[in-house]
């Protein structure tokens, strides 16, 4: 099964269309919640959204708030401050899954930018490391893009210039990815169950490949 990279603008109509019917890395945390137990409501709602969007080829708008909108606006600024050449992350499709990196670095790396409020950034400066709430998105990106490391970037323009950007390198963890793949396989079974109720189409397991 091949990885298919699209060098396109994230947020464009083409970008949204490529995501229809695919479980994307930004939603892996909801899928991995309560791993080993039945899926919770966030995962179920995401499965429903996937089915409806694929059936209609129309996007269902996601919830946003002021902080999220601010983060989207600040992301390009954070990318210019990152100490390295960053290429467009576009969209990577891999069978039933997909991911949109905030940027690709060299042949092995990538970045994930979180433009956050001052208290969240301050906590990261105090504690170091990275926010593990994003661990499944990060490992999912590393798996789908087939990369070795990811720099977690926290950005907040409210700080002094030399403290506005914080980076922490996260290495690819194949054990976590193995656990992620197992859970995703179960999740796609739920998607197929929902899809059958809406469209009457039989599962497309043959399209999922040996990885799943």
VENMOWO-V514449 format. One record per pair of residues at least 6 apart in sequence whose ideal C-beta (glycine too) atoms are under 6 Angstrom apart, sorted by the first residue. I is the first residue (numbers start at 1). J is the second residue. Records with the same first field share a line. If there is no record, write none. Layout:
I: J + J
This chain:
1: 95 + 209
3: 92 + 94
4: 93
5: 92
6: 90 + 91
7: 88 + 90
8: 14 + 15 + 90
10: 100
15: 91
16: 59
18: 91
19: 98
20: 53 + 54
21: 54
22: 97 + 98
23: 97
24: 98
25: 99 + 137 + 140 + 141
26: 137
27: 46
28: 136 + 137 + 140
29: 136
30: 42 + 43 + 46
31: 43 + 187
32: 136 + 183
33: 40
34: 40
35: 183
47: 190 + 191 + 194
48: 194
49: 60
50: 191
51: 194 + 195 + 198
53: 60
55: 198 + 199
71: 115
74: 115
75: 113 + 115
78: 113 + 115 + 155
79: 86 + 103
81: 165
84: 105
86: 103 + 105
87: 104
89: 100 + 101 + 102 + 103 + 104
91: 100
92: 99 + 144 + 145
94: 144
95: 208 + 209
96: 188 + 208
97: 144
99: 141 + 144
101: 110 + 141 + 145
102: 111 + 112 + 113
103: 111
104: 110
108: 147 + 148
109: 149
110: 147 + 150
111: 151 + 153
112: 138 + 150 + 152
113: 153
114: 154
115: 155
116: 154 + 156
118: 156 + 158
121: 154 + 156
124: 154 + 166
125: 166
129: 168
130: 152 + 168 + 170
138: 150 + 170
139: 173 + 176 + 177
142: 150 + 172
143: 177
148: 172
149: 169 + 171
150: 170
151: 167 + 169
152: 168 + 170
153: 167
154: 166
155: 165
157: 164
185: 212
192: 203
